[in-house]
């Protein structure tokens, strides 16, 4: 395997305090991770969704590396690949490095050959460690001296960090609505039709908003319509989304792992006008970008990873109670990718349920299109497709508001003969502090 982490299992050498370590699985075999499933006859899209839903509700075996790959299909439809992995292996951006390695940029790409295994030597490891220490220490020292030379900057950053910490710790729980509840391991899944990315960018250009702003605003409208349809009054309602923020910058993600912070983004569900709702959300997102909230939460997550499991779970639930949903936005390949010479026609992504939140939203772009996947706790929201319907209605309302309603072509069914789809959910049982 190109990524050694996929041959390894996590192990905590001491009860605490100690970081978990990765160790090679002595019984590793691809046959224990790769499976083929035959979809039922009939509606290929619905059969795929049900199979995907069932796989998301199934915990990964803990006696092997925490990932699995399922090939789904039948004789009358195309094929779909479902990659499940524990969040501890990789965050969304790191998993894109895996997808890039698993697929090709052209149908006739040259088959990848693994490089020879590097020499394993204690002396070599010590030498490399000494070299890393020698090269990194001056940089860390310069950073520390910079804070000494600029105490006002250091003091200002510390004050902003303290305010961010106060916001994270003192924020009250989200309002109790029919959207809130505990996740019970049983998923319901729905995904949107693919939307041309150019259509979303056109709305954003007209209204001064980002693609992420528009997608989240339309999802907020979907929640609003869902509440109204069930007799709830959303007037004045604001719900929080626990949203990961990539902290790598331009850094390389091929080493896998997790390097993200969390922010609490307010979803203005109570705002009726779609444009006003978008502007409100955009202002909140812009304000968050100028705070160290993500860095502070990254430190909290790292600290939770060191405490005993019971305290870790309590900390995760404490922060989870402050939100209604978790949301992630992953930028996928801009150009089509190929697997075994076949074009991947569509790609979707799904998130876990940190803090037992009942709603997971995933925004994913691929090859000029963007989609939303919604996975919910079955006991709380048994029909997430109703929220997706509201999402589409709200996006069309934004298009009408800017006078650029361009009808999107009807997507071909996912089960179209010969098509390929890659769906990459994370494990439903993963804590955010893993």
HULINTA-V936411 format. One record per pair of residues at least 12 apart in sequence whose ideal C-beta (glycine too) atoms are under 7 Angstrom apart, sorted by the first residue. I is the first residue (numbers start at 1). J is the second residue. D is the distance in Angstrom with one decimal. If there is no record, write none. Layout:
# HULINTA-V936411
I	J	D
I	J	D
This chain:
# HULINTA-V936411
2	101	5.1
2	114	6.8
3	98	6.3
3	256	6.2
5	22	6.4
5	89	5.7
5	256	5.0
6	65	5.7
6	67	6.0
7	24	5.9
7	25	6.0
7	28	4.9
7	65	6.1
8	22	4.1
8	23	6.0
8	24	5.8
8	25	6.5
8	65	5.9
9	23	6.0
9	25	5.2
9	64	6.8
9	65	5.6
10	22	6.0
10	88	6.0
11	23	5.1
15	308	6.8
16	306	6.5
16	307	6.2
16	308	5.0
17	306	4.6
19	305	6.8
19	306	6.9
25	64	5.7
25	65	5.5
28	65	6.7
32	64	5.5
33	67	6.2
33	68	5.3
33	69	6.1
34	69	4.8
35	68	6.8
35	70	5.0
36	71	4.7
37	51	6.3
37	70	5.6
37	72	5.2
38	74	5.3
39	51	6.0
39	72	5.6
39	73	6.0
39	74	4.6
39	77	6.6
41	74	6.6
41	76	6.9
44	77	4.1
44	413	5.7
44	414	6.5
44	415	2.2
45	413	5.1
45	414	5.1
45	415	5.8
48	72	6.3
48	80	5.6
48	414	5.5
48	415	6.4
49	189	6.1
51	72	5.4
52	82	6.1
52	189	5.8
52	423	6.0
53	187	5.5
53	188	6.4
53	189	4.4
55	70	6.2
55	82	5.6
55	84	6.4
56	187	4.3
56	189	6.3
56	350	6.6
56	375	6.2
56	425	5.3
56	428	5.4
57	185	5.9
57	186	5.2
57	187	4.7
57	428	6.4
59	429	5.3
60	84	6.3
60	86	6.1
60	427	5.3
66	85	6.5
66	86	3.5
66	88	6.8
66	89	6.3
66	427	6.8
67	84	6.4
67	85	4.1
67	86	7.0
67	89	6.4
68	84	5.0
69	81	6.5
69	83	5.4
70	82	4.5
77	415	3.6
77	417	6.6
78	415	5.7
78	416	5.6
78	417	5.8
78	418	5.7
78	419	3.9
78	420	6.5
79	420	5.8
80	414	6.8
80	421	4.2
80	423	6.1
81	422	5.0
81	423	7.0
82	423	5.0
83	424	4.7
84	425	5.7
84	427	6.1
85	426	6.2
85	427	6.6
86	427	4.7
86	430	5.5
86	434	6.8
87	258	6.8
87	352	5.9
87	426	5.1
87	427	6.6
87	430	4.0
87	434	5.2
88	430	7.0
88	434	3.9
89	256	6.0
90	256	4.3
90	257	6.5
91	244	7.0
91	258	4.5
91	259	6.8
91	260	5.2
92	328	5.6
92	330	4.0
93	246	5.2
93	248	6.6
93	253	4.8
93	330	7.0
94	253	4.3
94	256	4.7
94	257	6.3
95	424	6.4
96	330	6.7
96	332	6.5
97	253	5.0
97	254	4.5
100	333	7.0
103	337	3.9
103	338	6.1
103	339	5.1
103	344	6.5
104	337	6.7
104	338	4.6
105	335	6.8
105	337	6.8
106	338	6.4
107	338	4.8
107	341	4.7
107	343	6.9
109	338	6.9
157	292	6.7
160	291	6.1
160	292	5.4
161	292	4.8
161	296	5.5
164	291	5.3
164	292	5.3
164	293	4.2
164	296	4.6
165	296	5.2
167	293	6.7
168	293	6.9
168	296	6.5
168	297	6.2
171	264	6.4
171	322	4.9
173	321	4.6
173	322	5.9
174	239	5.8
174	240	5.4
174	322	6.3
174	323	5.7
174	324	4.8
175	237	6.5
177	227	6.8
177	232	6.6
178	227	6.9
178	230	6.2
178	232	6.1
179	223	6.3
179	239	7.0
179	324	5.4
179	359	6.4
179	381	6.9
180	324	5.4
180	358	6.4
181	358	4.5
181	377	5.9
181	379	6.5
181	380	3.5
182	356	4.8
182	358	7.0
183	353	4.1
183	356	4.7
183	357	6.5
183	358	5.5
183	377	4.4
184	377	5.9
184	379	5.6
185	428	6.3
185	429	6.9
186	378	4.2
187	375	5.1
187	378	6.6
187	428	6.1
188	375	7.0
188	376	5.0
188	378	4.8
188	381	6.6
188	382	5.8
188	384	5.3
189	373	7.0
189	375	4.8
189	384	6.8
190	374	5.2
190	384	4.1
190	385	4.0
190	388	4.8
191	348	5.6
191	371	5.9
191	372	6.7
191	373	4.5
191	388	7.0
192	371	5.2
192	372	4.5
192	388	5.2
192	391	6.1
192	392	6.5
193	392	6.9
193	411	5.2
194	346	6.4
194	369	3.9
194	371	5.1
194	411	5.4
195	369	6.5
195	370	5.4
195	395	6.9
195	408	6.1
196	368	6.5
196	369	6.1
196	408	5.8
197	365	5.9
197	368	5.3
197	369	6.1
197	370	5.1
199	406	5.9
199	408	6.4
200	214	5.4
200	370	6.0
202	404	5.2
203	398	5.2
203	399	6.1
203	402	5.7
203	404	6.7
206	402	3.9
206	404	6.5
207	275	6.6
207	278	6.1
207	402	6.3
209	278	5.6
209	282	4.9
211	370	7.0
212	329	5.2
212	363	7.0
213	278	6.2
213	281	5.8
213	282	4.6
213	285	6.1
214	278	6.6
214	398	6.6
215	363	5.0
215	370	6.9
215	372	6.6
216	267	6.7
216	281	5.9
216	327	6.8
217	274	7.0
217	277	5.3
217	278	4.1
217	281	5.0
218	391	5.0
218	394	4.4
218	395	4.3
218	398	6.7
219	361	6.0
219	372	6.6
219	391	5.4
220	267	4.4
220	268	6.0
220	269	5.2
220	277	6.0
220	281	6.8
221	274	6.0
221	277	6.6
221	390	6.2
221	391	6.9
221	394	2.9
222	387	4.4
222	388	6.7
222	390	3.5
222	391	3.7
222	394	6.1
223	267	6.9
223	269	5.0
223	387	6.3
224	269	4.9
225	390	3.4
225	393	6.6
226	386	5.7
226	387	4.9
226	390	5.8
229	386	7.0
234	269	5.2
234	270	5.1
235	270	5.4
236	270	4.4
237	269	4.7
237	270	3.8
238	266	5.0
238	267	6.8
238	268	5.7
238	269	6.7
238	270	6.1
239	267	4.8
239	269	5.4
239	324	4.3
240	264	4.7
240	265	6.8
240	266	6.0
240	322	6.1
240	323	4.2
240	324	6.2
241	265	4.7
241	267	5.5
241	323	6.2
241	325	4.9
241	326	6.7
241	327	4.4
242	262	5.7
242	264	6.5
242	323	4.3
242	326	4.6
242	354	6.4
242	357	6.8
243	262	6.7
243	263	5.3
243	265	4.7
243	327	5.0
244	260	4.4
244	262	5.8
244	328	5.4
245	260	6.0
245	261	5.0
245	263	5.7
245	294	4.0
246	260	5.5
247	259	5.1
247	260	5.7
247	261	5.6
247	294	6.4
247	298	5.9
261	294	3.1
261	295	5.8
261	297	4.5
261	298	3.9
262	294	6.8
262	297	4.2
263	288	5.1
263	293	4.9
263	294	5.5
263	297	7.0
264	322	6.3
264	323	6.3
265	284	6.5
265	285	6.4
265	288	6.6
266	284	5.0
267	281	7.0
268	280	4.4
268	281	5.8
274	394	5.7
274	397	4.5
274	398	5.2
274	401	6.2
275	398	7.0
275	401	5.1
278	398	6.7
301	432	6.7
301	433	5.1
304	316	6.9
304	433	3.9
305	433	5.2
312	431	6.8
312	433	5.5
313	431	6.7
316	354	6.4
316	355	5.0
316	431	5.1
316	432	5.8
316	433	5.8
317	355	5.5
317	356	6.4
319	355	5.9
320	354	6.1
320	355	1.7
320	356	5.8
320	357	5.4
323	357	6.1
324	357	6.9
324	359	6.4
325	357	6.0
325	359	3.7
325	360	7.0
325	361	5.8
326	351	5.8
326	354	5.5
326	357	5.3
326	360	5.3
327	361	4.2
328	351	5.1
328	362	5.6
329	363	4.2
330	349	5.4
330	364	5.2
331	365	5.6
332	347	5.6
332	364	5.5
332	365	5.4
332	366	4.0
333	366	6.0
333	367	6.6
335	367	6.2
336	367	4.6
339	420	6.0
342	420	4.9
343	420	6.4
344	420	4.6
344	421	6.8
344	422	5.3
345	419	4.3
345	420	5.9
345	421	6.2
346	366	7.0
346	414	6.4
346	421	4.8
347	364	6.5
347	366	4.2
347	421	6.9
347	422	4.7
348	364	6.1
348	371	6.0
348	373	5.0
348	423	4.7
349	362	4.6
349	364	4.1
349	373	6.2
349	424	5.2
350	362	5.2
350	373	4.8
350	375	5.2
350	425	3.6
350	426	6.8
351	426	5.9
352	426	4.7
352	427	6.0
352	428	5.6
352	430	4.3
353	428	6.1
354	431	6.5
354	432	3.6
355	432	6.7
358	376	5.9
358	377	3.9
358	380	4.1
358	381	6.4
359	376	5.4
359	381	6.8
360	375	4.7
361	374	5.8
372	388	6.9
372	391	6.2
374	387	5.9
374	388	5.9
